[in-house]
Amino acid sequence: MIAPETKRRLLVLVGPTAVGKTKLSLAAAARFGCEVISGDSMQVYRGMDIGTAKATPQEQAIVPHHMIDIHDPDYPFSVAEFQERARALIEDIHGRGKLPFIVGGTGLYIESVCYDFQFGEGGSDEPYRRELNEYADRHGEEALHDKLKAVDPASAERIHANDRRRTIRALEVFRATGMTMSEHLAGQKKESPYELCIVGLTMDRPLLYKRIEERIDLMIEEGLVGEVERLLERGYSTGLVSMQGLGYKEIAGFLEGSYDLPFAVELLKRNTRRFAKRQLSWFRRMKDIRWIDVTEPNFSAHLQTIHDILAGKFPPDPE
């Protein structure tokens, strides 16, 4: 166990999509001397800006941002890489006398950094992996996902049916270890290598859903269709993990002629509402989170609450 006085301080802000994390994080980061580490598994991809709701270049200029635009969309980004990079960034940021601040909504990625998760469970099994890939080629992604659902329903709920790589990895772990990926995650040590201050944002569900729908309408106005069209024209297929992200798979279906644009927009709104519900469920299971209800639009009060939480958790060093 690491003694508390030797641990690096780490501020974290989590919450569902569209709850208002970006705006609060920018004000908090500027006020508390932070550098932001994006805790979103999709914002690592270049050219995927509107659909991932990245902070704009103007917003990123307010405080330094990290883990944004580091890979092309065909790169197989993983939670293990995120953990490794984020931990190195935390050291670098502390070395500059700043407070590292993870902001995002990808629960597993954020939790992997906050706690001492290990990702060495079960080595790769290339023959089995080939067998599963061939099975998916013959029978489709849904049939492969059904295999996972049969042995690890919790992971099947977390992993999208079209995410072949992660579906195969979860099946591979089960075959190699006799334990499900969910059991591996549940068995991870919850001791943190950091002195943590985790803040969670929540709001009334109807208001959150309204904000989600308004955000998607704005994304369409800002050019989401054109963004997806450019990615497809550059050869990034819908089979990529990145292109299965919210906004990309639904709009790609429209561009490929499966349905019209109004249907694509409604599908995206429905899928995003469901995603927000899963995000909240994940974060509710995490410990150490101090929740702020941001239903009432009092920005200055919410920022002051974060200040009070931070001051209580990280008191100033004695001179």
HELIX and SHEET records of a PDB file:
HELIX    1   1 PRO A    4  THR A    6  5                                   3    
HELIX    2   2 LYS A   21  PHE A   32  1                                  12    
HELIX    3   3 PRO A   57  GLN A   60  1                                   4    
HELIX    4   4 VAL A   79  GLY A   95  1                                  17    
HELIX    5   5 GLY A  107  CYS A  114  1                                   8    
HELIX    6   6 GLU A  126  HIS A  139  1                                  14    
HELIX    7   7 GLU A  141  VAL A  151  1                                  11    
HELIX    8   8 PRO A  153  ARG A  158  1                                   6    
HELIX    9   9 ARG A  164  THR A  177  1                                  14    
HELIX   10  10 MET A  181  ALA A  186  1                                   6    
HELIX   11  11 ARG A  205  GLU A  222  1                                  18    
HELIX   12  12 LEU A  224  GLU A  233  1                                  10    
HELIX   13  13 SER A  242  GLN A  244  5                                   3    
HELIX   14  14 TYR A  248  LEU A  255  1                                   8    
HELIX   15  15 LEU A  261  ARG A  285  1                                  25    
HELIX   16  16 PHE A  299  LYS A  313  1                                  15    
SHEET    1   A 6 HIS A  65  HIS A  66  0                                        
SHEET    2   A 6 CYS A  34  SER A  38  1                                        
SHEET    3   A 6 LEU A  99  GLY A 104  1                                        
SHEET    4   A 6 ARG A   8  VAL A  14  1                                        
SHEET    5   A 6 TYR A 194  THR A 202  1                                        
SHEET    6   A 6 ILE A 289  ASP A 293  1                                        
END                                                                             
